Amino acid sequence: SGTRPMQTVAHAHARAKPAALSKAGRHARRTAHRAPAASAVAAAAATAEDAAVEAFLDQMKWDSDGLAVAIAQDVDTGSVLMQAFVNREAVANTLRSRKATFWSRSRQSLWCKGETSNNYIEISSVHIDCDRDSLIYLGNPLGPSCHTGSHTCWFTRVDGEEGAANGGVGEGAEAALTTLYGLEATIRDRRTAVVEEGAKPSWTRRLLDDPELLCKKVREEAGELCETLEKEEGAERAASEMADLLYHSMVLLELQGVSMKDVNAVLRERFGVSGVEEKASRKPKGA
């Protein structure tokens, strides 16, 4: 017949104009083409970085076995942690992973320090020497660097009264410490030393046993340092007063269980940060 059958609701809906995309859907449609573009940019950047690393490695002086020496150094304390050999792959892996990586001559394989012990050395920066045949891995050790469990592999003194070159044992007696860390170790020793009855304690021990006296001395030394500027007492006097302030401040830190490494880590985190911004970001006292 000439009559048209009645459309069902479903049929009508099927022929209806498609519903508008949601806001999220419209955004997805507009940006769908961007993902491949972003991936391409990232891939190009990675390729350029790899090329730069390879160009650097080409400039290094490798020995007949294709090896060079890398020395790991603590970024905060300055302690020389360990020394091992590296090849191109080890250096490239260090630069990319930011973990100290070496080449084992005995196993003839790559090894990342800490891969079995979790005592990684997180790399802060890598430096090459003037002859381009050795590197320094400057980083933060996450545990002992020596296989003996010591913080550093250099803990045997050679010279000095008890040194190995003078018939002494030398081992374990003294790590290779820089000035401030040598002072810190001395302060720590004074704290744990047994004071015999009737014996006069050291000045460091007196300060450790008397927090009120200690705080008084820190304030006093800070004031005297300021006076070297205010009264124009000269550079030599300023250095002397600063040494006094550092010493007394380090005794105070020892009493609170704070190490110079802790302090240096805080300072390192502030590099490149505005002093005003850093201070504003601090938590209020007592928070």
ABEGO torsion letter per residue (X at the ends): XABBBBBBAAAAAAABBBBBBBAAAAAAAAAAAAAAAAAAAAAAAAAAAAAAAAAAAAABBBBAAGBBBBBBBBAAAGBBABBBBBBAAAAAAAAAAGBBBBBBAAAGBBBBBGAAAGBBBBBABBBBBAAGABBBBBBBBAEBABAAGBABABABBABEAABAAAGBAGBGABBBBBAAAAAAAAAAAAAABBBBBGBBBBAAAAAAABAAAAAAAAAAAAAAAAAAAAAGAEAAAAAAAAAAAAAAAAAAAAAAGBBAAAAAAAAAAABGBBAAAAAAABBBBGX
